[in-house]
Amino acid sequence: MLELAHKLADSDQKFFGGWVLAGVEAHIHGVATKLENHMLLEKERKCIIQVRGTASPCGEEQLVKELRVFLVLPKHKLGSKPAQAETPAGKLLAEHCFTVQEVREYVAYTGDENIIHQGEHPIVPGLCMAAWLQQSLGFKELDWRVSFLAPVYTGDELKVYATEQELTAYVGSTKVFLIKL
């Protein structure tokens, strides 16, 4: 997933200055030999960017990786809406507390220079959390639909729970993202 996030940063830079990742659709089913970006939707306050990864194992190009990101430019300050408290359900799968250094390393690798991921207490990039979770769970292949619901800041304790058809991440009693499997 990290290579897809790296390629995503090649997109038009106007989408990385205060824009927020609202959702991701990720499909990973092999090793890509070629990556390309496509702008699927571009409006004043929202856009959809696709990164396609292809391989040609038998001379015929096949789609082996795809990342679609839905970005929005929020009208209100991030984190200004109170989040609904909720009791986590399911089996605890993973937990992590992202550091400023981890966010800096992710930003340096991917080129995601969005201002919200900078400073002394930055927001953890959504794709950084997704890549961490993929690696923590040891998934080589996946089909995920991720909805980002609330920001996660460095220093927050992130816990991911599994139910039958989804993974849900919480910071305390606040649901921060949901992955439909």
N, C-alpha and C positions, 0 to 999 in steps of 0.2 A: 504494500500500500504506500510505503514511503516514496518509491520511485514515481508513482502516479501523482502524489502530492508535489513532488519536485517538478514534474512536467507541468502541473497546473499553474505553478508560479510563472511560467512562460506566457500566460494569458495577459490580456490588456491590464496594465497596472492600475487603471482607474477603479477596478473592482476590489482593490486591496487597501483602500484608505478609509477605514471605519466601517466597511461592509461586514456583515455577520453571516456566518455559515448557518443556514437554517436546516438544511438536510443534505444527505448524501445517499447515493445508491452505488454500491460497490459490488463488482463481480470479478473474482479472481479465480482462474482455472488453468494456469500455466505460466510459463516464462515468455515475456514479450521481447521481441527483437526490434520492434519499432513502436514509438509512442507519438501520438499527435493530438493536438487540442482542437476542439470545435466549439464555437459559440452557438448554442441552440436557441437561446432567448436573451435579448438585451433590451431592457426597459429602464425607465428613470430610476426606479427603486428596487428592481429585482433582475436577476439574470440566472441563466443556467449554462454551465460550462461542462463539456464532456472531454474526458481524456480517454482515448482508445489505445489499447496495446494489442498489437497483432504479432503473429509468428507465421512462418511459412515452412512447416515441417516437411511437406511433400510437394513443395512448389506452389501450393495454393494458399493464399493469405487467409488466416483464420483469426477471429477475435478471441483473445485469451484473457484480456483484462479490460475492465471498463470502470470508470469513475465518473459519475454525474454529480455535480455540486450545485445546490440551490443557494444563492447568495441574496441577501436583502440588505438594504440601507435603512436602518431603523429610524423612525421618526422621534423616538424618545431615547433618553440616555440609557445605555445598557445597564441592566440590573436595577432599574428604577421601579419596575413593577414588582409588587410583592409576590413571591412564589407560594403556591399552595402546599402546605405541609401534608406529607403522606407517609404512611408506614411502609417500609420496604417489604416486598414479598418475594418468596422464592429462595433458592439456595445461593449463598454467598460464593461467588466464583473467583473474584479478584479484588484487590484493593491497592491503592497507590496514592501517594501525595507528590504531585509534580513540583519540581523546584524551578526557580528562575533559570538556573543553568540548563536544565533539560529543555525549557522553552527556547532559550537562546541557541542551543545546539540544533534543535528542530528548525528554527527560523533560518539559521546559517545554512543548513543542508538543503532545505526546500526552497529558500528564497522568498518565503512568505513574510513580507515586510510590513504587514498591516500594523498600524499604530496601536491597535488594541492588544497586541502581543509583545509590547515593549514596555520598558519602565521597571520600577522596583516591585510591583505587584501585578504582573500582566495576566490577562485572560489566557488560559491554556488553549491552543488551537484545537478545534474539533478533530481534524485529521490526525493530529498528534495523539489524541486520546484513542482514536480508532486504531491507529497503527500499534500503539502500546498494547491495547486489548487483543488485537490479532496475534501479536507476538507472545503475550502472556498465556494465551490459550493454545498456542502452537498450531494455529490454523494456516495451512498452506493454500487451501481453497476456501472460498466463502461467497455467499450471496446475501448481502445485508442491505436493508433500508434503514437509515439512521435519521432520527429526528432530534435536533438539538433544541432543548426547551429552556435552559437557563445557563448562564455563564459559569464556568469553573475557573477559579483563580489559583495561581500558584499558592501552595500552602494548604489548600482545601484537601480534606481526606475524601477521595473518590472511592465508592464501593459499588461493585457491579454484581447484580443478582440475576439468576437464570430461572425462568419458568419454561413451560413446554415450548412455546413458539417465539419467545423474545428474551432479550437481555435488557435490563434496566439499570441505569447508573444513578446513584444518589450522592449528594453531599449533605450529610445530616439527614433531615427528613424532606429535602427538596429533590425532586426528580429532575435530573439535568440532561439526560439523553436516553433514548429508547431505540433499541435495535430490533427490527422484525427480521426473523430468520427465514 
